Amino acid sequence: MAPTQTRSWILANKPEKSVELDEKSSNATFKQKKSEIPTLKENQVLIKTLLLSNDPAQRGWIQKDQDPDRLYVPPVNEGDVMRARGIGRVIQTKSDKFKEGDLVTANTNWSQYAVLGDDSVQKINEIPGVPISVYLGIAGLTGLTAYYGLIEVVRTTNKDSVVVVSGAAGATGSVVLQLAKNVLGVKKVIGIAGGKEKCDLVKSLGADIALDYKSDTFKQDLIDATPDYVDVYYDNVGGEILDLLLTRIKKHGRVAACGAIAGYNDREKGVIKNWFEVISNRIEIRGFIVIDFINKASEIVPKLVQYVKEGKIKLEGSETIVDAIGDEGFDQIPKIWHKLYEGGNTGKLVTKLE
């Protein structure tokens, strides 16, 4: 029999700075609720969530006092189920497009079950030998972001001598550095990550140099690694690292502004002091969002899958899957998501519900 109730995590209080993860606190950012699952209408499906995507951008959707007109998607409002992309299985359907048992991707949100219109759900086909979680990472929005930002936004080619990637052990950065080195054939690819373990991962993925931003010598290490300066900087972090990189980019160099995780919980950490470098060196900085080019997904995803099959993009080290199976596991969903801001993952951070 189909379930009649679902557990969900709702946004209880929008945070101004740090997220409050203690559900018992009066200022808790998230709280759980149980609700009845509505009866399916025509062209709807009931999905059981199997995997949840954890993405730094989710923090911006819940920021207190955020002007909705400045967001690229509607904010998550207090009382709403926390928004998230997921992979699920269709367990009930009133749609001609899907049958029971189909694997799909959709905005399942932080919920055990979701009733969705069939126009907001995409069927996925399993790839032999490849985990389905790849559709939340390399073959999902993460891979699309990496590909589009590197190749189309800042037009990287093998004529570029030096490409630097921050957050290089993270979901997007790890794909970017592999595309730059193993697909485009850039001469020198430099990955920035935090700590020896992550730097070792970055080297194993193909980076020529891995720099530890936690090191006391990081600034000098970056200078030493870029004697001829930098053609392309793919920025996933913003803050002090972006500020420093502005002093190392060539005249007419390009910056893909993908993320700013350094300042998501404290905007004062996103202050830029070296802005005159942009003017004096005519640096091109372009921000972009994955939804801007989602219509190209059918063209790009097969390429990314092929790169995986060819070994140009490695699955090993490309994701961190954390179990949240059962009732006690479901209780951990916000804490698992928050690992993004604690450096608690390599590659794509995925929450497993089943």
C-alpha positions in Angstrom: 0.0 0.0 0.0 1.1 3.5 -0.7 2.2 5.6 2.3 -0.3 8.1 3.7 2.1 10.3 5.7 5.5 11.9 5.1 8.2 13.4 7.3 9.8 16.7 6.1 12.1 19.4 7.3 10.7 22.9 7.0 12.5 26.3 7.2 11.5 27.5 10.7 13.7 30.7 11.0 15.7 32.4 8.3 19.3 32.8 9.4 21.1 36.1 9.3 24.6 34.6 9.8 25.2 31.1 11.2 22.6 28.4 10.8 21.1 27.0 14.1 21.0 23.2 13.8 19.6 22.5 17.2 16.0 21.7 16.5 15.0 22.3 20.1 16.3 25.9 20.0 13.6 28.6 19.7 15.8 30.0 16.9 16.2 26.7 15.1 16.7 27.2 11.3 14.9 23.9 10.5 12.2 21.9 12.2 10.6 18.6 11.3 6.9 18.0 10.6 4.6 15.2 9.6 1.9 15.7 7.0 -0.7 13.8 5.1 0.2 12.8 1.5 -2.4 14.3 -0.8 -4.4 12.1 -3.2 -2.8 12.1 -6.7 -4.5 14.2 -9.3 -4.2 13.7 -13.1 -0.6 14.1 -14.4 0.9 13.7 -10.9 3.3 11.1 -9.5 4.2 10.1 -5.9 8.0 9.8 -5.5 9.9 8.2 -2.7 13.2 10.1 -2.1 16.3 8.0 -2.3 19.1 10.5 -2.5 19.3 14.2 -1.8 21.7 16.8 -3.4 23.5 19.1 -1.0 24.6 22.4 -2.6 26.2 25.6 -1.3 23.7 27.7 -3.1 20.9 26.5 -0.9 22.2 28.7 1.9 21.4 31.8 -0.2 17.8 30.7 -0.7 17.1 30.9 3.0 19.0 34.1 3.9 17.2 36.5 6.2 16.3 39.9 4.6 17.3 38.7 1.1 15.6 40.7 -1.6 13.7 38.1 -3.7 14.2 40.2 -6.8 18.0 39.7 -6.5 17.7 35.9 -6.4 17.8 33.7 -9.5 15.1 31.4 -8.0 12.3 32.2 -5.5 13.5 32.1 -1.9 12.5 29.3 0.5 10.0 31.0 2.8 9.5 30.2 6.5 7.1 27.3 6.8 8.2 25.8 3.4 9.8 22.4 3.1 13.5 23.0 2.5 14.2 22.9 -1.3 16.6 20.3 -2.7 17.2 18.3 -5.8 16.9 14.6 -5.4 16.7 11.2 -7.0 13.7 9.1 -6.2 11.5 6.2 -7.3 8.0 6.5 -8.6 5.8 4.5 -6.3 2.4 5.7 -7.5 1.4 7.4 -10.8 -1.5 9.1 -12.6 0.7 10.1 -15.5 1.2 8.5 -18.9 4.9 9.6 -18.8 5.9 7.4 -15.8 5.3 4.0 -14.4 5.8 2.6 -11.0 9.4 1.8 -10.3 10.9 4.5 -12.6 14.0 6.3 -11.3 13.7 10.1 -11.6 15.3 13.3 -10.7 13.2 16.2 -9.4 13.0 18.8 -6.6 12.0 16.2 -4.0 13.0 18.6 -1.2 13.9 17.5 2.3 11.0 15.1 2.4 10.5 11.3 2.5 7.8 11.4 -0.2 6.8 14.1 -2.7 3.8 14.5 -4.9 4.8 16.3 -8.1 3.5 17.2 -11.5 4.9 15.1 -14.2 6.3 18.1 -16.1 8.7 18.8 -13.2 10.1 15.3 -13.1 12.8 13.8 -15.4 13.3 10.1 -15.9 16.9 8.7 -15.6 18.4 5.6 -17.1 20.9 3.6 -15.1 24.4 3.3 -16.6 26.0 -0.1 -16.1 28.7 0.1 -13.5 27.9 3.7 -12.6 26.0 4.6 -9.4 22.8 6.6 -9.9 24.2 9.3 -7.6 26.1 10.5 -10.7 22.9 12.2 -11.8 23.2 14.6 -8.9 26.9 15.2 -9.5 29.0 14.7 -12.7 26.0 14.0 -14.9 23.7 16.4 -13.1 23.6 20.1 -12.4 27.1 20.0 -10.9 28.7 18.7 -14.0 26.7 21.1 -16.2 27.9 24.0 -14.0 31.5 22.9 -14.4 31.3 22.3 -18.1 29.4 25.5 -19.0 31.3 27.8 -16.7 34.7 26.6 -17.9 34.1 26.1 -21.6 31.4 28.5 -22.5 31.4 31.3 -19.9 35.2 31.9 -19.8 36.0 30.1 -23.1 38.9 28.0 -21.8 40.9 26.1 -24.4 44.3 24.4 -24.6 45.8 27.8 -25.7 45.4 28.9 -22.1 48.6 28.2 -20.2 47.4 28.4 -16.6 44.0 27.6 -15.1 43.3 28.0 -11.3 40.3 26.3 -9.6 39.3 27.1 -6.0 37.2 24.6 -4.1 39.0 22.1 -6.2 38.1 19.1 -4.0 34.5 20.1 -4.0 31.6 18.9 -6.2 32.0 21.5 -9.0 35.7 22.2 -8.7 36.8 18.6 -8.9 35.0 18.3 -12.3 36.4 21.6 -13.5 40.0 20.7 -12.9 39.5 17.3 -14.7 37.8 19.0 -17.7 40.6 21.6 -17.9 43.4 19.0 -17.7 42.1 15.8 -19.1 39.6 17.0 -21.7 40.9 20.5 -22.8 44.6 19.7 -22.3 45.5 23.0 -20.5 49.3 23.1 -19.8 49.1 23.9 -16.1 46.1 23.4 -13.9 46.3 24.5 -10.3 43.7 23.4 -7.7 43.2 25.1 -4.4 41.8 23.0 -1.4 42.0 22.9 2.3 44.3 20.4 4.0 46.8 17.7 2.9 44.1 15.0 2.3 42.1 17.2 -0.1 45.2 18.5 -1.8 46.3 14.8 -2.4 42.9 14.2 -3.9 43.2 17.2 -6.2 46.6 15.9 -7.5 45.1 12.4 -8.0 42.4 14.0 -10.2 45.0 15.5 -12.5 46.0 18.9 -11.2 49.6 19.8 -11.8 49.8 21.7 -8.5 47.6 21.6 -5.4 47.8 24.5 -3.0 46.6 24.3 0.6 44.8 27.6 1.5 45.1 26.6 5.2 48.8 26.7 4.9 50.7 29.7 6.5 52.6 30.0 3.3 49.6 29.9 0.9 50.0 33.4 -0.5 53.7 32.8 -1.3 52.9 29.4 -2.6 50.4 30.9 -5.0 52.9 33.5 -6.2 55.5 30.8 -6.7 53.1 28.6 -8.7 52.0 31.4 -11.0 55.2 33.2 -12.1 53.6 33.9 -15.5 50.3 34.7 -14.0 46.9 33.1 -14.6 44.7 33.0 -17.8 41.5 31.6 -16.2 40.3 31.5 -12.6 37.3 29.4 -11.9 36.1 30.8 -8.5 33.9 28.7 -6.2 34.6 30.4 -3.0 34.9 34.2 -3.2 36.3 36.0 -0.2 40.0 36.3 0.6 41.0 33.7 -2.0 39.3 35.6 -4.8 40.8 38.9 -3.5 44.3 37.3 -3.7 43.7 35.8 -7.1 42.9 39.2 -8.5 46.5 40.1 -8.0 47.7 37.0 -10.0 45.5 37.2 -13.1 47.0 38.2 -16.4 45.9 41.3 -18.3 42.6 40.4 -20.0 42.4 37.3 -17.9 39.0 35.7 -17.2 37.2 34.8 -14.0 34.2 32.4 -13.9 32.3 33.5 -10.8 30.5 30.3 -9.8 30.3 30.4 -6.0 31.1 32.4 -2.9 30.9 29.9 -0.1 33.4 31.8 2.0 30.8 34.5 2.6 27.5 32.5 2.7 27.3 32.5 6.5 29.1 35.8 7.0 28.9 38.4 4.2 31.7 40.5 5.8 34.1 37.7 4.7 33.2 38.5 1.1 34.8 41.9 1.0 37.1 42.6 -1.9 40.1 44.9 -1.4 41.9 44.4 -4.7 39.1 45.5 -7.1 41.4 48.0 -8.8 43.2 45.0 -10.3 40.1 44.3 -12.3 40.3 47.8 -13.8 44.0 48.2 -14.3 44.4 44.7 -15.9 41.1 44.7 -17.7 40.0 41.4 -16.0 36.8 39.9 -17.2 34.6 38.6 -14.4 31.3 36.9 -15.3 28.8 35.4 -13.0 26.5 32.6 -14.1 23.8 30.2 -12.9 23.2 26.7 -14.1 19.6 27.4 -14.9 20.7 29.9 -17.6 21.7 27.0 -19.8 19.6 24.1 -18.6 18.3 23.8 -22.2 21.7 22.5 -23.2 21.6 19.7 -20.7 20.6 17.1 -23.3 23.7 18.1 -25.3 26.2 18.3 -22.5 25.3 15.4 -20.2 26.1 12.7 -22.8 29.5 14.3 -23.2 30.1 14.2 -19.4 29.0 10.5 -19.2 31.4 9.7 -22.1 34.3 11.4 -20.3 33.5 9.2 -17.2 33.5 6.1 -19.4 36.8 7.2 -21.0 38.4 7.8 -17.5 38.9 11.5 -18.2 36.6 12.3 -15.3 37.1 9.9 -12.3 34.2 8.7 -10.1 36.6 7.9 -7.3 36.8 10.9 -5.0 34.0 12.7 -6.9 31.4 12.3 -4.2 30.8 11.8 -0.5 27.6 9.8 0.3 26.3 10.0 3.9 23.7 7.6 5.1 20.5 9.1 6.5 18.5 5.8 6.4 15.6 5.3 8.8 14.1 7.6 11.3 17.3 8.5 13.1 19.1 9.0 9.8 16.3 11.4 8.6 17.0 13.5 11.8 20.5 14.2 10.5 19.6 15.8 7.1 20.3 19.4 8.1 23.6 18.4 9.8 24.7 16.5 6.7 23.9 19.5 4.5 25.9 21.7 6.8 29.0 19.7 6.2 29.4 21.8 3.0 30.3 24.8 5.2 32.6 22.8 7.5 34.8 21.3 4.8 33.3 17.9 5.6 33.2 16.5 2.1 35.2 15.8 -1.1 33.4 16.0 -4.4 29.6 16.0 -4.4 27.9 15.7 -1.0 24.9 13.4 -1.2 22.5 12.3 1.5 21.3 8.7 1.2 17.8 8.0 2.5 17.5 4.5 1.2 
